[in-house]
């Protein structure tokens, strides 16, 4: 056999062998792609421990603790998506893996405030469905979780004077309502909700308020008309209603105090820019030695109270009264002399040709006046 023929035969044999291999490979079906698996395990909202998060609010941090099956690891590279269930939070962008079993997620902060945070949970009894999708498309799902997004408290705009002393709340003009609170406490304040929110009564709502870091006492929610205290959840008809509470003693004077309102387990902080309030250290009148004086007769009156500076001054019906006995260092009392003239037939007092009426007594510490209360009124009587 010639060398050329032998070479051709060998080539034919090799070609036939390759063709056979190719044919055999073609007959073996391709392995299917691995199907995504619903993993067994658990997801718990570790923080906040109540599982209640303010809805429509950005930068709320939620800590999830995962129980994973063997062979599944938790890492940044192994997480594809995190869904907290609520609208705007089904594909979280802000999350980090903080350990082998925990993920910290932060609610979105959108350029459009209307898209901030996660939308409120539709159900009040069934929490959001949380889904963690891994890189291989396996999923860990928690239905009926302990995660609830709850609409946080909201107050009326600052132009409406949303936080004022209760005894000034009926004054028609917002600018005339009293927004200055006393550091000594004991004042009842009234807070007005926005038109899209209602304060609720009853223990279930857990309505609570702090002003200047101190909790209010005797907190009550009222119906929209302000005539009936609510003892249960408010309805839509109550939106824009009010709450009242008594300020605590020992507050710190501040031009920028914050107000924190809590309801249904979520809180919202309002700055002084939103409320318009200040807290001042001011003198307070708690009693007058007499409740009436004769018109046109010079009379000494002992004024009892707290916070009187040794240099305190006083006015009656807007007319300066002589300080007969200055306050002591304790600042709890002073004696003033009601002038015989000036209050009557004077534009600064009761007014021209007016011979009797009711005057407010005001003690002032370097321009900081005592608030008007039920103990600071003096009747001037013509006999």
Secondary structure, 3 states (H helix, E strand, C coil): CCHHHHHHHHHHHHHHHHHHHHHHHHHCCCCCCCCCCECCCEEEEEECCCCEEEECCCCCEEEEEEECCCCCCCCCCCEEEEECCCCCCCCCCCEEECCCCEEEEECCCCCCHHHCCCCCCCCCCCCCCEEEEECCCCEEEECCCCCEEEECCCECCHHHCCEEEHHHCCCCCHHHCCCEEECCCCCEEEEEECCCCCCCCCCCCCCEEEECCEECEEEEEECCCCCCECCCCCCHHHCCCEEEEECCCCCCCECCCCEEEEECCEEEEECHHHHCCEEECCCEEEEECCCEEECCCCEEEEEEEECCCCCCEEEECCEEEEEEECCCCCCCEEEEEECCCCCECCCCCCECCCCCEEEEEEEEECCEECCCCCCCEEEEECC
